[in-house]
Every structure is written in C-alpha cells, then in structure tokens.
Amino acid sequence: MEKKLTYENWNEYDHGQLESELNDFMDVIKWAYQVYEDKITYACSFGAEGIVLIDLIAKVNPLATVVFLDTGLHFKETYSLIEKVKQKYPRLHIKMTKPDLSLKQQADEHGDKLWERHPNLCCHLRKIEPLESELSHVDAWISGLRREQSSSRKKTAYINKDTKFQRVKICPLIHWTWDDIWTYIKLNNLDYNELHDKHYPSIGCEMCTLPVQSGTQADARSGRWANFEKKECGIHQA
C-alpha cells in the first residue's frame, strides 16, 4: 500500500482497494497494526465485545496499547475484570486514563452528582476529553462497535472517518452478533464482567447503567441513561 490512510488524506485514498483487501475481522486487525504500528490505540470499555477484541488484538500484537476511560464511577465488577485481564495478557499496555477533574473537583465546579442533572456534561468531562487527549498521540483507534447494537450504529464500517476526533476509527466486529460474541467468549474460556449474567448487556458507569429485563427485545443499550433521552456518551457521535 503506497501510503498510510489518515484523517487528513481520507478523500485522496483508494478505499475500493482497501475494502478488497479486508475480508474479515482478523484481516482488519492485522491491517490496522501493520499500517499504524504504535500509532494506534484500542479504547476499551471492558464489556463483552471488549474482552473479545482484546483477545483478538493480543494474537496480532501482544504489545498493543489498550485505553480504559477510568471515570472513577465504574462498577467494582468492571475494575475486578480489568485486573484479571492484566494478569492474562501481561504484555499488553492497559492504560487507565483518568479525567483532569477528580470527582470532588467536578462537584466543586459543577455541583454534586452531575450525572443526575447534566449527563452529557459529565460524559464530556470524564470520557470525551480524556479520550481526545489519548487520541492526540495516534493516527487511528480501534472500537468494538457492532451494527446490531443500536440503530445509530447500523451503518458503521470496518474503516471509518471519525469527524469528532479527526482520526481513523477501525471497527473489526461490525458484523458480529451478540451470540457470536458469547460463543467466542465461551469457546476461549475468557473472563468477562459478571454483570452480564445479571442482565446488563451494555455496561458503563454505575450511576448511569441499569439491567435490561430478560426476554424483551429492548435495544441492547436501553439500560444506559434510562431516565434521559440519551443512549450514547458522545464518543461515537459526530
């Protein structure tokens, strides 16, 4: 390939050629690390998709960087899982990225329990700004988005022009179903967040995540920000 695909040269790039070279998720991951080397990071929330992607990435690049946006508000089960993953993949660089403001500083500046009054601002301060800082050092990032997750993600491609962060966003699992994710986890005996067994399909901060009733056809993200007209933290929105 004659040049590295970047946000800046997106419109000059031969995307047809690229698509012809990427037949499945492993092709996408191999291509990503071959092209971007150490100028790529995986932003992982350590949900079920995240555990699968970590395992796949470790097979391709065992020294890869994985960023977790540590808001300070995650479930104890999430933090426990991260420690297990660190032990299983000791060569991966798992970076716990914290916001500039501590929870106390945020409360002092914006009032207590900001997530209950202005969840968009809370997400911006504790997730979007820290990720923006991390992505300023790379050309591309990997995400576990799947088309099946929600209506807003149905058009996600393997390789995406991310206008929000002005980076190339790579999504290897777009064609995977929820059943595919769990088949892989079980076959490979991977650790996962035990909250998934308690009807939490999508797991974010503890204050903004509820279980989804088993047996319903609810959107997989319906347990997120249940009392607001909000289903995304803003990371995957332009």
LOBA-255673 format. One record per residue: residue number from 1; y, x, z of N, C-alpha, C in turn. Coordinates in nm, 2 decimals. Layout:
REM residues N
(NUM (Y X Z) (Y X Z) (Y X Z));
...
***
This chain:
REM residues 238
(1 (-0.12 0.08 0.00) (0.00 0.00 0.00) (0.12 0.09 0.00));
(2 (0.22 0.06 -0.09) (0.33 0.16 -0.11) (0.43 0.16 0.00));
(3 (0.45 0.06 0.08) (0.55 0.06 0.19) (0.51 -0.04 0.30));
(4 (0.56 -0.01 0.41) (0.53 -0.09 0.53) (0.61 -0.22 0.52));
(5 (0.55 -0.33 0.54) (0.62 -0.46 0.55) (0.70 -0.47 0.68));
(6 (0.83 -0.49 0.66) (0.92 -0.51 0.78) (1.00 -0.64 0.76));
(7 (1.06 -0.68 0.87) (1.15 -0.80 0.86) (1.26 -0.78 0.75));
(8 (1.31 -0.65 0.75) (1.42 -0.62 0.66) (1.38 -0.63 0.51));
(9 (1.26 -0.59 0.48) (1.22 -0.58 0.33) (1.12 -0.70 0.30));
(10 (1.12 -0.80 0.38) (1.03 -0.91 0.36) (1.04 -0.97 0.22));
(11 (1.15 -1.00 0.17) (1.17 -1.06 0.04) (1.14 -0.97 -0.08));
(12 (1.13 -0.84 -0.05) (1.10 -0.74 -0.16) (0.95 -0.71 -0.16));
(13 (0.88 -0.76 -0.07) (0.74 -0.73 -0.06) (0.64 -0.81 -0.14));
(14 (0.53 -0.75 -0.18) (0.43 -0.82 -0.27) (0.34 -0.90 -0.17));
(15 (0.37 -1.02 -0.13) (0.29 -1.09 -0.04) (0.16 -1.14 -0.10));
(16 (0.16 -1.16 -0.23) (0.04 -1.20 -0.30) (-0.07 -1.10 -0.29));
(17 (-0.03 -0.97 -0.31) (-0.12 -0.86 -0.30) (-0.18 -0.85 -0.15));
(18 (-0.08 -0.87 -0.06) (-0.12 -0.86 0.08) (-0.23 -0.97 0.12));
(19 (-0.20 -1.09 0.08) (-0.29 -1.21 0.11) (-0.43 -1.18 0.04));
(20 (-0.43 -1.12 -0.07) (-0.56 -1.10 -0.14) (-0.64 -0.99 -0.06));
(21 (-0.58 -0.91 0.02) (-0.65 -0.81 0.10) (-0.70 -0.86 0.23));
(22 (-0.64 -0.97 0.28) (-0.67 -1.02 0.41) (-0.76 -1.14 0.41));
(23 (-0.89 -1.12 0.42) (-0.99 -1.23 0.41) (-1.01 -1.30 0.54));
(24 (-1.00 -1.23 0.65) (-1.03 -1.30 0.78) (-0.96 -1.23 0.89));
(25 (-0.98 -1.28 1.01) (-0.91 -1.23 1.13) (-0.92 -1.08 1.15));
(26 (-1.04 -1.02 1.13) (-1.06 -0.88 1.15) (-0.99 -0.80 1.05));
(27 (-0.98 -0.85 0.93) (-0.90 -0.78 0.82) (-0.75 -0.77 0.87));
(28 (-0.71 -0.88 0.92) (-0.57 -0.89 0.97) (-0.54 -0.79 1.08));
(29 (-0.63 -0.78 1.18) (-0.61 -0.69 1.29) (-0.62 -0.55 1.24));
(30 (-0.71 -0.52 1.16) (-0.73 -0.38 1.11) (-0.61 -0.34 1.03));
(31 (-0.56 -0.43 0.94) (-0.44 -0.41 0.86) (-0.32 -0.38 0.95));
(32 (-0.31 -0.46 1.05) (-0.19 -0.45 1.14) (-0.18 -0.31 1.21));
(33 (-0.29 -0.26 1.26) (-0.28 -0.14 1.33) (-0.29 -0.02 1.23));
(34 (-0.34 -0.04 1.11) (-0.33 0.07 1.01) (-0.19 0.09 0.96));
(35 (-0.12 -0.03 0.94) (0.02 -0.02 0.89) (0.12 0.02 0.99));
(36 (0.11 -0.05 1.11) (0.22 -0.03 1.21) (0.19 0.08 1.32));
(37 (0.06 0.12 1.33) (0.02 0.22 1.42) (0.07 0.19 1.56));
(38 (0.16 0.27 1.62) (0.21 0.24 1.75) (0.34 0.16 1.75));
(39 (0.38 0.11 1.64) (0.50 0.03 1.63) (0.46 -0.12 1.62));
(40 (0.36 -0.16 1.70) (0.32 -0.30 1.71) (0.27 -0.32 1.85));
(41 (0.30 -0.44 1.90) (0.25 -0.48 2.03) (0.19 -0.62 2.03));
(42 (0.10 -0.65 2.12) (0.04 -0.78 2.14) (0.10 -0.85 2.26));
(43 (0.18 -0.96 2.24) (0.23 -1.03 2.35) (0.13 -1.14 2.40));
(44 (0.07 -1.12 2.51) (-0.04 -1.20 2.55) (-0.01 -1.28 2.68));
(45 (-0.05 -1.40 2.68) (-0.03 -1.49 2.80) (-0.16 -1.49 2.88));
(46 (-0.27 -1.43 2.83) (-0.40 -1.43 2.90) (-0.46 -1.57 2.91));
(47 (-0.43 -1.65 2.82) (-0.51 -1.77 2.80) (-0.64 -1.74 2.73));
(48 (-0.71 -1.85 2.69) (-0.84 -1.83 2.63) (-0.83 -1.75 2.50));
(49 (-0.73 -1.79 2.42) (-0.70 -1.71 2.29) (-0.67 -1.57 2.32));
(50 (-0.60 -1.54 2.42) (-0.56 -1.41 2.46) (-0.67 -1.32 2.49));
(51 (-0.77 -1.37 2.56) (-0.89 -1.30 2.60) (-0.97 -1.26 2.48));
(52 (-0.98 -1.35 2.38) (-1.05 -1.32 2.26) (-0.98 -1.21 2.18));
(53 (-0.84 -1.23 2.16) (-0.77 -1.13 2.09) (-0.77 -0.99 2.15));
(54 (-0.77 -0.98 2.28) (-0.78 -0.85 2.35) (-0.91 -0.79 2.32));
(55 (-1.02 -0.86 2.32) (-1.15 -0.81 2.29) (-1.15 -0.76 2.14));
(56 (-1.10 -0.84 2.05) (-1.10 -0.80 1.91) (-1.01 -0.68 1.88));
(57 (-0.89 -0.68 1.94) (-0.80 -0.57 1.93) (-0.86 -0.44 1.98));
(58 (-0.92 -0.45 2.10) (-0.98 -0.33 2.16) (-1.09 -0.26 2.07));
(59 (-1.16 -0.34 1.99) (-1.26 -0.29 1.89) (-1.19 -0.21 1.78));
(60 (-1.07 -0.25 1.75) (-1.00 -0.18 1.64) (-0.91 -0.07 1.69));
(61 (-0.84 -0.09 1.80) (-0.75 0.01 1.86) (-0.76 0.00 2.01));
(62 (-0.85 0.08 2.07) (-0.87 0.07 2.22) (-0.75 0.12 2.30));
(63 (-0.65 0.18 2.23) (-0.53 0.23 2.30) (-0.41 0.14 2.27));
(64 (-0.43 0.02 2.22) (-0.32 -0.07 2.19) (-0.24 -0.11 2.31));
(65 (-0.12 -0.15 2.28) (-0.03 -0.20 2.39) (-0.03 -0.35 2.39));
(66 (-0.05 -0.40 2.51) (-0.05 -0.55 2.54) (0.06 -0.58 2.64));
(67 (0.15 -0.67 2.60) (0.26 -0.70 2.69) (0.23 -0.84 2.75));
(68 (0.25 -0.85 2.88) (0.24 -0.97 2.96) (0.38 -1.00 3.02));
(69 (0.43 -1.12 2.98) (0.57 -1.15 3.04) (0.55 -1.21 3.18));
(70 (0.57 -1.12 3.27) (0.55 -1.15 3.41) (0.67 -1.22 3.48));
(71 (0.67 -1.35 3.47) (0.79 -1.42 3.51) (0.80 -1.43 3.67));
(72 (0.69 -1.39 3.73) (0.68 -1.40 3.88) (0.64 -1.54 3.92));
(73 (0.61 -1.62 3.83) (0.58 -1.76 3.86) (0.44 -1.81 3.81));
(74 (0.36 -1.71 3.77) (0.23 -1.75 3.72) (0.13 -1.78 3.83));
(75 (0.02 -1.85 3.79) (-0.08 -1.88 3.88) (-0.15 -1.76 3.94));
(76 (-0.20 -1.76 4.06) (-0.28 -1.65 4.11) (-0.40 -1.62 4.03));
(77 (-0.46 -1.72 3.97) (-0.57 -1.70 3.88) (-0.54 -1.62 3.76));
(78 (-0.42 -1.63 3.71) (-0.38 -1.55 3.59) (-0.37 -1.41 3.63));
(79 (-0.30 -1.38 3.75) (-0.29 -1.24 3.79) (-0.43 -1.18 3.82));
(80 (-0.52 -1.26 3.88) (-0.65 -1.21 3.90) (-0.73 -1.17 3.77));
(81 (-0.71 -1.26 3.67) (-0.77 -1.23 3.54) (-0.72 -1.10 3.48));
(82 (-0.59 -1.08 3.49) (-0.53 -0.96 3.43) (-0.59 -0.83 3.50));
(83 (-0.62 -0.84 3.63) (-0.68 -0.72 3.69) (-0.82 -0.70 3.64));
(84 (-0.90 -0.81 3.62) (-1.03 -0.79 3.56) (-1.03 -0.73 3.42));
(85 (-0.93 -0.78 3.34) (-0.92 -0.73 3.20) (-0.88 -0.58 3.21));
(86 (-0.79 -0.54 3.30) (-0.76 -0.40 3.31) (-0.88 -0.31 3.34));
(87 (-0.97 -0.36 3.42) (-1.09 -0.29 3.45) (-1.19 -0.28 3.34));
(88 (-1.19 -0.39 3.26) (-1.29 -0.39 3.15) (-1.24 -0.31 3.03));
(89 (-1.11 -0.30 3.01) (-1.05 -0.22 2.90) (-0.95 -0.12 2.95));
(90 (-1.00 -0.02 3.02) (-0.91 0.08 3.09) (-0.83 0.16 3.00));
(91 (-0.86 0.17 2.87) (-0.78 0.25 2.78) (-0.66 0.17 2.72));
(92 (-0.67 0.03 2.72) (-0.56 -0.05 2.68) (-0.44 -0.03 2.77));
(93 (-0.32 -0.03 2.71) (-0.19 -0.02 2.78) (-0.14 -0.16 2.81));
(94 (-0.18 -0.22 2.92) (-0.14 -0.35 2.96) (-0.01 -0.34 3.04));
(95 (0.10 -0.39 2.98) (0.23 -0.37 3.04) (0.28 -0.50 3.10));
(96 (0.31 -0.50 3.23) (0.36 -0.62 3.30) (0.51 -0.62 3.29));
(97 (0.57 -0.69 3.20) (0.71 -0.69 3.17) (0.78 -0.80 3.25));
(98 (0.88 -0.75 3.33) (0.95 -0.85 3.42) (1.09 -0.88 3.37));
(99 (1.15 -0.99 3.41) (1.28 -1.02 3.37) (1.38 -0.93 3.44));
(100 (1.50 -0.92 3.39) (1.61 -0.84 3.46) (1.64 -0.90 3.60));
(101 (1.64 -1.03 3.61) (1.67 -1.10 3.73) (1.54 -1.13 3.82));
(102 (1.55 -1.09 3.94) (1.44 -1.14 4.03) (1.46 -1.29 4.05));
(103 (1.36 -1.35 4.11) (1.37 -1.50 4.14) (1.48 -1.52 4.23));
(104 (1.50 -1.44 4.33) (1.62 -1.46 4.42) (1.75 -1.44 4.35));
(105 (1.76 -1.34 4.26) (1.88 -1.32 4.19) (1.91 -1.44 4.10));
(106 (1.80 -1.49 4.04) (1.82 -1.61 3.95) (1.87 -1.73 4.03));
(107 (1.81 -1.75 4.14) (1.85 -1.86 4.23) (2.00 -1.85 4.27));
(108 (2.04 -1.72 4.30) (2.18 -1.70 4.35) (2.27 -1.73 4.23));
(109 (2.23 -1.69 4.11) (2.32 -1.71 4.00) (2.32 -1.85 3.93));
(110 (2.20 -1.91 3.93) (2.19 -2.04 3.86) (2.14 -2.15 3.95));
(111 (2.12 -2.13 4.08) (2.07 -2.23 4.16) (1.92 -2.22 4.18));
(112 (1.87 -2.28 4.29) (1.73 -2.27 4.32) (1.64 -2.36 4.22));
(113 (1.52 -2.32 4.20) (1.43 -2.40 4.12) (1.49 -2.43 3.98));
(114 (1.53 -2.34 3.91) (1.60 -2.36 3.78) (1.50 -2.43 3.68));
(115 (1.37 -2.40 3.69) (1.27 -2.46 3.61) (1.27 -2.61 3.62));
(116 (1.31 -2.67 3.73) (1.31 -2.81 3.75) (1.43 -2.88 3.69));
(117 (1.54 -2.80 3.67) (1.67 -2.86 3.63) (1.70 -2.82 3.48));
(118 (1.67 -2.69 3.45) (1.70 -2.64 3.32) (1.59 -2.55 3.27));
(119 (1.48 -2.60 3.23) (1.36 -2.52 3.20) (1.39 -2.43 3.08));
(120 (1.47 -2.48 2.99) (1.50 -2.39 2.87) (1.57 -2.26 2.91));
(121 (1.66 -2.27 3.00) (1.74 -2.15 3.05) (1.64 -2.06 3.13));
(122 (1.55 -2.12 3.21) (1.46 -2.05 3.29) (1.37 -1.97 3.19));
(123 (1.31 -2.03 3.09) (1.23 -1.97 2.99) (1.30 -1.86 2.92));
(124 (1.43 -1.88 2.89) (1.51 -1.78 2.82) (1.53 -1.66 2.91));
(125 (1.56 -1.68 3.03) (1.58 -1.56 3.12) (1.45 -1.49 3.15));
(126 (1.34 -1.56 3.17) (1.22 -1.50 3.23) (1.12 -1.46 3.12));
(127 (1.13 -1.52 3.00) (1.04 -1.49 2.89) (1.10 -1.43 2.77));
(128 (1.20 -1.51 2.71) (1.25 -1.47 2.58) (1.33 -1.34 2.59));
(129 (1.42 -1.32 2.69) (1.49 -1.20 2.70) (1.40 -1.08 2.72));
(130 (1.30 -1.08 2.81) (1.21 -0.97 2.83) (1.13 -0.94 2.70));
(131 (1.09 -1.04 2.63) (1.01 -1.01 2.51) (1.11 -0.95 2.40));
(132 (1.23 -1.00 2.39) (1.32 -0.95 2.30) (1.34 -0.80 2.32));
(133 (1.35 -0.76 2.45) (1.36 -0.62 2.49) (1.24 -0.54 2.44));
(134 (1.12 -0.59 2.46) (1.00 -0.52 2.42) (0.99 -0.51 2.27));
(135 (1.03 -0.61 2.20) (1.01 -0.61 2.05) (1.12 -0.52 1.99));
(136 (1.22 -0.48 2.06) (1.33 -0.40 2.01) (1.27 -0.26 1.97));
(137 (1.15 -0.23 2.03) (1.09 -0.09 2.01) (0.99 -0.09 1.90));
(138 (0.96 -0.20 1.84) (0.85 -0.21 1.75) (0.89 -0.28 1.62));
(139 (0.81 -0.27 1.51) (0.83 -0.34 1.39) (0.76 -0.47 1.37));
(140 (0.66 -0.49 1.45) (0.57 -0.61 1.44) (0.51 -0.65 1.57));
(141 (0.47 -0.77 1.59) (0.40 -0.81 1.71) (0.29 -0.91 1.67));
(142 (0.19 -0.91 1.76) (0.07 -1.00 1.74) (0.08 -1.12 1.84));
(143 (0.04 -1.23 1.79) (0.04 -1.35 1.87) (-0.09 -1.43 1.85));
(144 (-0.13 -1.50 1.95) (-0.26 -1.58 1.95) (-0.24 -1.72 1.90));
(145 (-0.14 -1.75 1.83) (-0.11 -1.89 1.78) (-0.23 -1.93 1.69));
(146 (-0.26 -2.06 1.71) (-0.36 -2.13 1.62) (-0.30 -2.25 1.56));
(147 (-0.34 -2.29 1.44) (-0.28 -2.40 1.37) (-0.32 -2.53 1.45));
(148 (-0.44 -2.53 1.51) (-0.49 -2.65 1.57) (-0.41 -2.69 1.70));
(149 (-0.34 -2.59 1.76) (-0.28 -2.61 1.89) (-0.18 -2.72 1.90));
(150 (-0.10 -2.74 1.80) (0.01 -2.84 1.80) (0.06 -2.86 1.66));
(151 (0.13 -2.97 1.64) (0.19 -3.00 1.51) (0.29 -2.89 1.47));
(152 (0.36 -2.83 1.56) (0.46 -2.73 1.53) (0.40 -2.60 1.48));
(153 (0.27 -2.59 1.50) (0.20 -2.46 1.46) (0.11 -2.47 1.34));
(154 (0.11 -2.59 1.28) (0.02 -2.62 1.17) (0.04 -2.53 1.04));
(155 (0.16 -2.48 1.03) (0.19 -2.40 0.91) (0.20 -2.25 0.93));
(156 (0.15 -2.21 1.05) (0.15 -2.07 1.09) (0.06 -1.99 0.99));
(157 (0.11 -1.88 0.94) (0.03 -1.80 0.85) (-0.02 -1.67 0.92));
(158 (-0.11 -1.60 0.86) (-0.15 -1.47 0.92) (-0.03 -1.38 0.94));
(159 (0.05 -1.37 0.84) (0.17 -1.28 0.85) (0.29 -1.36 0.84));
(160 (0.38 -1.36 0.93) (0.50 -1.44 0.94) (0.63 -1.37 0.95));
(161 (0.73 -1.42 0.89) (0.87 -1.37 0.91) (0.93 -1.43 1.03));
(162 (0.94 -1.36 1.14) (0.99 -1.41 1.27) (1.14 -1.40 1.27));
(163 (1.21 -1.51 1.24) (1.36 -1.50 1.24) (1.42 -1.50 1.38));
(164 (1.35 -1.54 1.48) (1.40 -1.54 1.61) (1.42 -1.40 1.66));
(165 (1.31 -1.32 1.65) (1.32 -1.18 1.70) (1.34 -1.08 1.59));
(166 (1.35 -1.13 1.46) (1.37 -1.04 1.35) (1.26 -0.93 1.34));
(167 (1.14 -0.98 1.35) (1.02 -0.89 1.34) (0.91 -0.96 1.26));
(168 (0.81 -0.88 1.22) (0.70 -0.94 1.15) (0.60 -0.99 1.26));
(169 (0.56 -1.12 1.26) (0.47 -1.17 1.36) (0.34 -1.20 1.29));
(170 (0.23 -1.14 1.35) (0.10 -1.14 1.30) (0.01 -1.23 1.39));
(171 (-0.06 -1.33 1.32) (-0.14 -1.43 1.40) (-0.28 -1.43 1.34));
(172 (-0.37 -1.35 1.39) (-0.50 -1.34 1.33) (-0.59 -1.46 1.35));
(173 (-0.56 -1.55 1.45) (-0.65 -1.66 1.49) (-0.61 -1.79 1.44));
(174 (-0.53 -1.80 1.33) (-0.47 -1.93 1.29) (-0.58 -2.03 1.25));
(175 (-0.70 -1.98 1.20) (-0.80 -2.08 1.15) (-0.90 -2.11 1.26));
(176 (-0.89 -2.05 1.38) (-0.99 -2.07 1.48) (-0.97 -2.20 1.55));
(177 (-1.08 -2.27 1.58) (-1.07 -2.39 1.66) (-1.09 -2.36 1.81));
(178 (-1.06 -2.46 1.89) (-1.09 -2.44 2.04) (-1.23 -2.41 2.06));
(179 (-1.32 -2.48 1.99) (-1.47 -2.45 2.00) (-1.50 -2.31 1.96));
(180 (-1.43 -2.26 1.86) (-1.46 -2.12 1.81) (-1.42 -2.02 1.92));
(181 (-1.30 -2.05 1.99) (-1.26 -1.96 2.09) (-1.36 -1.95 2.21));
(182 (-1.41 -2.07 2.25) (-1.50 -2.07 2.36) (-1.64 -2.02 2.32));
(183 (-1.68 -2.04 2.20) (-1.81 -1.98 2.15) (-1.80 -1.83 2.16));
(184 (-1.69 -1.77 2.12) (-1.67 -1.62 2.12) (-1.67 -1.57 2.27));
(185 (-1.60 -1.64 2.36) (-1.59 -1.60 2.50) (-1.73 -1.60 2.56));
(186 (-1.81 -1.71 2.53) (-1.94 -1.72 2.59) (-2.04 -1.62 2.54));
(187 (-2.04 -1.60 2.40) (-2.13 -1.51 2.34) (-2.11 -1.36 2.39));
(188 (-1.98 -1.33 2.41) (-1.94 -1.20 2.45) (-1.93 -1.18 2.60));
(189 (-1.96 -1.29 2.68) (-1.95 -1.28 2.82) (-1.82 -1.23 2.87));
(190 (-1.71 -1.28 2.82) (-1.58 -1.24 2.86) (-1.53 -1.31 2.98));
(191 (-1.45 -1.24 3.06) (-1.38 -1.31 3.18) (-1.27 -1.40 3.12));
(192 (-1.24 -1.51 3.19) (-1.14 -1.60 3.14) (-1.07 -1.66 3.26));
(193 (-0.96 -1.72 3.24) (-0.89 -1.79 3.35) (-0.97 -1.91 3.40));
(194 (-1.00 -1.91 3.52) (-1.09 -2.02 3.58) (-1.02 -2.15 3.57));
(195 (-0.89 -2.15 3.56) (-0.82 -2.28 3.54) (-0.86 -2.36 3.42));
(196 (-0.91 -2.29 3.32) (-0.96 -2.36 3.20) (-1.08 -2.45 3.24));
(197 (-1.15 -2.42 3.34) (-1.26 -2.51 3.39) (-1.21 -2.63 3.47));
(198 (-1.08 -2.63 3.49) (-1.02 -2.74 3.57) (-0.92 -2.82 3.48));
(199 (-0.95 -2.82 3.35) (-0.88 -2.90 3.25) (-0.74 -2.85 3.22));
(200 (-0.72 -2.72 3.23) (-0.59 -2.66 3.18) (-0.62 -2.59 3.05));
(201 (-0.60 -2.65 2.94) (-0.62 -2.59 2.81) (-0.51 -2.48 2.78));
(202 (-0.39 -2.50 2.82) (-0.28 -2.41 2.80) (-0.22 -2.38 2.93));
(203 (-0.21 -2.25 2.96) (-0.17 -2.21 3.10) (-0.05 -2.12 3.09));
(204 (0.06 -2.17 3.16) (0.18 -2.09 3.17) (0.22 -2.07 3.31));
(205 (0.35 -2.09 3.34) (0.39 -2.07 3.48) (0.34 -2.19 3.57));
(206 (0.31 -2.16 3.69) (0.25 -2.26 3.78) (0.34 -2.38 3.79));
(207 (0.47 -2.37 3.80) (0.56 -2.48 3.83) (0.57 -2.57 3.71));
(208 (0.53 -2.52 3.59) (0.55 -2.60 3.47) (0.43 -2.63 3.39));
(209 (0.31 -2.62 3.46) (0.18 -2.64 3.39) (0.10 -2.74 3.47));
(210 (0.05 -2.85 3.41) (-0.04 -2.94 3.47) (-0.17 -2.95 3.39));
(211 (-0.28 -2.99 3.46) (-0.40 -3.01 3.39) (-0.39 -3.13 3.29));
(212 (-0.48 -3.13 3.19) (-0.48 -3.24 3.09) (-0.61 -3.32 3.12));
(213 (-0.60 -3.45 3.12) (-0.71 -3.54 3.15) (-0.83 -3.51 3.05));
(214 (-0.94 -3.48 3.11) (-1.06 -3.46 3.03) (-1.10 -3.58 2.95));
(215 (-1.14 -3.56 2.82) (-1.18 -3.67 2.74) (-1.07 -3.74 2.66));
(216 (-0.95 -3.70 2.68) (-0.84 -3.75 2.60) (-0.82 -3.67 2.47));
(217 (-0.75 -3.72 2.37) (-0.72 -3.65 2.25) (-0.58 -3.59 2.26));
(218 (-0.53 -3.56 2.38) (-0.40 -3.51 2.40) (-0.37 -3.38 2.34));
(219 (-0.25 -3.36 2.30) (-0.21 -3.23 2.25) (-0.25 -3.12 2.35));
(220 (-0.30 -3.01 2.30) (-0.35 -2.91 2.39) (-0.24 -2.86 2.48));
(221 (-0.12 -2.88 2.44) (0.00 -2.83 2.52) (0.07 -2.94 2.60));
(222 (0.00 -3.06 2.61) (0.07 -3.17 2.68) (0.08 -3.15 2.83));
(223 (0.01 -3.05 2.88) (0.03 -3.02 3.02) (0.14 -2.93 3.05));
(224 (0.21 -2.88 2.95) (0.32 -2.79 2.97) (0.46 -2.87 2.98));
(225 (0.54 -2.85 3.08) (0.67 -2.91 3.09) (0.65 -3.06 3.08));
(226 (0.56 -3.12 3.15) (0.52 -3.26 3.13) (0.63 -3.36 3.15));
(227 (0.73 -3.32 3.23) (0.84 -3.42 3.26) (0.96 -3.40 3.17));
(228 (0.94 -3.31 3.07) (1.06 -3.28 2.98) (1.01 -3.30 2.83));
(229 (1.11 -3.32 2.75) (1.09 -3.32 2.60) (1.08 -3.18 2.56));
(230 (0.98 -3.11 2.60) (0.96 -2.97 2.58) (0.82 -2.93 2.57));
(231 (0.77 -2.86 2.47) (0.63 -2.82 2.46) (0.62 -2.67 2.43));
(232 (0.73 -2.60 2.41) (0.74 -2.46 2.38) (0.84 -2.39 2.47));
(233 (0.81 -2.27 2.51) (0.90 -2.19 2.59) (1.02 -2.14 2.51));
(234 (1.00 -2.14 2.37) (1.11 -2.09 2.29) (1.07 -1.97 2.21));
(235 (0.96 -1.90 2.25) (0.92 -1.78 2.19) (0.89 -1.80 2.04));
(236 (0.82 -1.91 2.01) (0.77 -1.94 1.88) (0.86 -2.04 1.80));
(237 (0.98 -2.05 1.85) (1.08 -2.14 1.78) (1.19 -2.06 1.72));
(238 (1.24 -2.09 1.60) (1.34 -2.02 1.54) (1.48 -2.04 1.61));
***
